[in-house]
Amino acid sequence: MRTRTLVLVLAVVVVAVTVFALRDRVSLRDEYCEADVGGTRAQVDPEQARWSSLMAAMAQARGLPPRATTIAIATAFQESKIRNIDYGDRDSVGLFQQRPSQGWGSVEQIMDPVYSIGAFYDGLVEVDGYEDLEITVAAQEVQRSAFPEAYAQHEPYARALASSLRGFSPAAFSCQVEPTGGGSLEDLEDDLATAFGRVETAAEAGTLTVTVPTGGEPESRSALAWSYAHYLVANASRLGLGSVDVDGRTWTAEESADGWQGEAVQGSEPPSTVTVTLG
């Protein structure tokens, strides 16, 4: 009897240790991001969120309208499912399945998302009146796809993502992530500079303050603040962020399943800063 009891106790201990070990290695929650705009709920995974937010940031840096971001995201949805893949039809690679043989650059260049997104926008701005064209027409002028009508099916998701990531739909983009920590303020500053170009920041004791430029219309300044905030949330897991705060609203990695918390500051000037803490 004593032997059986001892065996049972040991078995319980082994199970408990195994469960603890597995919990230590397996994610505690699924990671995904979501844009909820005008009745459209566009859900993407972390990689798709990363590249969508980069498309939005780079369009912002170039002074392009949100429509440019919508076209870019819809095109990438169709071409690669917004993934930076190293394969495709014939010699197509990357987010937009650009082909070296068609003059888009080398494989190494195209596989750099900053390069490929920039190349896409370079082509898009050469299309007269692209802002008023249907996505199928604008995207086809840049891509020369064999199935141009396919771009249109992604427009609702692309518009929701573009509207939120460009900041015109405040607190409409959020991510559910597993808190990771380990972020670096230097890496964060470098990442923002790569995405948005010149960004005024101040780093101190695990906190980064991003200053929103003054001047211009209040709506544009507010949109820029939220574009910073949504970009940071879209990349929070990768960058090891703990929280993002803007205009009285706060997103935290620990409570990311609840999205943005708090109430917007009523009747105030547009947000002047976005505050980020490391995880």
C-alpha positions in Angstrom: 0.0 0.0 0.0 2.8 2.4 0.9 4.5 1.6 -2.4 1.3 2.4 -4.3 0.9 5.7 -2.4 4.5 6.7 -3.1 4.1 5.9 -6.8 0.9 8.0 -7.0 2.5 11.0 -5.2 5.5 10.8 -7.6 3.2 10.7 -10.6 1.3 13.8 -9.4 4.6 15.6 -9.0 5.8 14.6 -12.5 2.5 15.8 -14.0 2.7 19.1 -12.1 6.3 19.7 -13.2 5.4 18.9 -16.8 2.5 21.2 -16.8 4.6 24.0 -15.3 7.3 23.5 -17.9 4.8 23.5 -20.8 3.2 26.7 -19.5 6.6 28.3 -19.3 7.2 27.5 -23.0 3.7 27.9 -24.6 2.1 31.3 -25.2 -0.5 32.2 -22.6 -2.7 33.9 -25.2 -3.1 34.1 -29.0 -1.5 37.1 -30.6 -3.5 39.1 -33.2 -4.4 42.7 -34.1 -7.7 44.2 -35.1 -9.0 47.3 -36.7 -12.6 48.1 -35.9 -13.9 50.9 -38.2 -17.4 51.7 -39.4 -18.7 48.3 -38.8 -15.8 46.5 -40.5 -13.6 44.5 -38.2 -10.3 43.6 -39.9 -8.2 41.0 -38.0 -4.6 40.4 -38.9 -1.7 38.4 -37.3 1.4 40.1 -35.9 3.4 39.9 -39.2 0.5 41.3 -41.2 0.1 44.1 -38.6 3.8 44.9 -38.8 3.9 45.4 -42.5 0.5 47.1 -42.7 1.6 49.6 -40.0 4.9 50.2 -41.9 2.9 50.9 -45.1 0.9 53.5 -43.2 3.9 55.1 -41.5 5.9 55.4 -44.7 2.9 56.9 -46.5 2.6 59.4 -43.6 6.3 60.2 -43.9 5.9 60.8 -47.7 2.8 63.0 -47.2 0.6 60.6 -49.1 -3.2 60.5 -48.5 -4.8 57.6 -46.6 -6.1 56.3 -49.9 -2.5 55.4 -50.9 -2.2 53.3 -47.7 -5.5 51.5 -48.6 -4.3 50.7 -52.1 -1.0 49.4 -50.8 -2.5 47.2 -48.1 -5.2 45.8 -50.5 -2.5 45.0 -53.0 -0.3 43.3 -50.5 -3.3 41.3 -49.2 -3.8 39.9 -52.7 -0.2 39.4 -53.7 1.3 37.9 -50.5 -1.4 38.0 -47.8 0.8 40.8 -46.4 3.8 38.5 -45.8 7.3 39.1 -46.8 7.7 35.8 -48.7 10.8 34.8 -50.7 8.9 32.9 -53.4 6.1 33.5 -55.9 5.1 33.2 -59.5 8.2 33.0 -61.7 10.7 35.4 -60.0 8.2 37.3 -57.9 9.1 37.9 -54.2 8.2 40.0 -51.3 5.1 41.8 -50.0 4.0 42.9 -53.4 5.4 40.0 -55.4 7.6 42.4 -57.3 9.8 40.9 -60.0 13.5 41.6 -60.5 13.1 40.8 -64.2 10.5 43.6 -64.4 12.9 46.2 -63.1 11.7 46.3 -59.5 15.3 45.8 -58.1 17.3 42.8 -57.0 15.8 40.0 -54.9 17.8 41.3 -51.9 16.3 44.8 -52.3 12.8 43.6 -52.8 13.0 41.4 -49.7 13.6 44.6 -47.7 10.1 45.8 -46.8 11.2 49.4 -46.6 12.6 49.2 -50.1 9.6 47.3 -51.6 7.0 49.6 -50.0 8.9 52.6 -51.1 9.1 51.2 -54.6 5.4 50.6 -54.6 4.6 54.2 -53.6 7.1 55.5 -56.2 5.0 53.7 -58.8 1.7 54.7 -57.3 2.4 58.5 -57.3 3.1 58.3 -61.0 -0.5 57.2 -61.7 -2.5 60.3 -62.5 -5.5 60.8 -60.1 -4.9 57.5 -58.3 -6.6 59.0 -55.2 -10.0 58.9 -57.1 -9.4 55.6 -59.0 -10.9 52.3 -58.0 -8.4 50.1 -56.2 -8.4 47.6 -59.0 -7.4 50.3 -61.5 -4.8 52.0 -59.3 -3.2 48.8 -58.2 -3.1 47.4 -61.7 -1.4 50.5 -63.0 1.4 49.8 -60.6 1.5 46.0 -60.5 0.4 44.9 -63.9 -1.3 41.8 -62.5 -2.9 39.0 -64.5 -5.9 39.2 -62.1 -6.5 42.9 -61.4 -10.1 42.5 -60.4 -8.9 40.4 -57.3 -7.6 43.5 -55.5 -11.2 44.8 -54.9 -12.1 42.0 -52.6 -9.7 43.3 -50.0 -10.8 46.9 -50.0 -13.0 46.8 -46.8 -10.3 45.3 -44.7 -7.6 47.6 -46.3 -9.7 50.7 -45.7 -10.3 49.8 -42.0 -6.6 49.2 -41.5 -5.6 52.3 -43.3 -8.1 54.5 -41.5 -6.9 53.3 -38.1 -3.2 53.0 -38.8 -3.2 56.5 -40.3 -4.8 57.8 -37.1 -8.1 59.0 -38.5 -10.0 56.4 -36.4 -8.7 57.0 -32.9 -8.3 54.0 -30.6 -9.7 51.8 -33.4 -6.6 49.6 -33.7 -5.5 47.3 -31.0 -3.5 44.1 -30.5 -3.8 41.2 -28.1 -0.3 40.1 -27.2 1.6 38.1 -24.7 3.7 40.4 -22.5 7.3 39.7 -23.4 9.4 42.6 -22.1 13.0 43.0 -23.0 12.5 46.0 -25.2 15.2 48.6 -25.9 14.7 52.4 -26.1 17.4 52.6 -28.7 15.9 50.0 -30.8 12.5 51.7 -30.4 13.8 55.0 -31.5 15.6 53.5 -34.5 12.4 51.6 -35.5 10.3 54.8 -35.4 12.9 56.7 -37.5 12.9 53.9 -40.1 9.1 53.9 -40.3 8.2 57.6 -40.0 11.5 59.4 -40.9 12.3 62.3 -38.6 10.6 61.8 -35.2 11.3 63.9 -32.1 11.7 61.6 -29.1 13.1 61.7 -25.6 14.1 58.6 -23.7 14.4 58.2 -20.0 14.3 55.3 -17.5 12.4 52.9 -19.7 10.0 55.5 -21.1 10.0 57.1 -24.5 8.1 60.3 -25.2 7.2 61.0 -28.8 6.4 64.6 -29.6 3.7 65.4 -32.1 4.8 68.4 -34.3 2.8 71.6 -33.8 1.2 73.5 -36.6 -1.4 72.4 -39.2 -5.0 71.5 -38.7 -6.0 70.0 -35.4 -7.5 67.0 -37.1 -4.2 66.3 -38.9 -2.2 66.7 -35.7 -4.5 64.3 -33.8 -4.3 61.8 -36.6 -0.5 61.9 -36.5 -0.5 61.3 -32.8 -2.8 58.3 -33.2 -0.8 57.0 -36.2 2.3 56.9 -33.8 0.2 55.2 -31.1 -1.3 52.6 -33.4 2.0 51.8 -35.0 3.5 51.2 -31.6 0.7 48.9 -30.6 1.0 47.0 -33.9 4.7 46.4 -33.2 4.5 46.1 -29.4 5.2 42.4 -29.2 8.2 42.6 -31.5 9.6 45.7 -29.7 8.9 44.4 -26.2 6.6 47.3 -25.2 4.6 47.5 -22.0 2.2 50.4 -22.6 1.2 53.2 -25.0 -0.6 56.3 -23.8 -2.1 59.1 -25.9 -4.9 61.6 -25.3 -6.2 60.0 -22.1 -6.3 56.5 -23.6 -3.9 53.7 -22.6 -3.1 50.3 -24.1 -1.1 47.9 -22.0 0.5 44.6 -23.0 -0.6 43.0 -19.7 -4.3 43.9 -20.4 -4.1 43.9 -24.2 -7.1 41.7 -24.5 -9.2 44.7 -23.3 -7.8 47.1 -25.9 -7.6 50.8 -25.3 -8.8 51.9 -21.8 -9.8 55.3 -20.5 -11.7 58.2 -21.9 -10.4 60.7 -24.5 -9.7 64.2 -23.2 -12.7 66.3 -24.1 -12.4 69.8 -25.5 -8.6 69.8 -25.3 -6.0 70.6 -27.9 -4.8 67.7 -30.1 -2.5 65.3 -28.3 1.0 66.8 -28.1 2.8 63.6 -27.0 2.6 59.8 -27.1 4.2 58.0 -24.2 5.6 54.5 -24.4 7.0 52.3 -21.7 9.0 49.1 -22.1 7.6 45.8 -21.0 
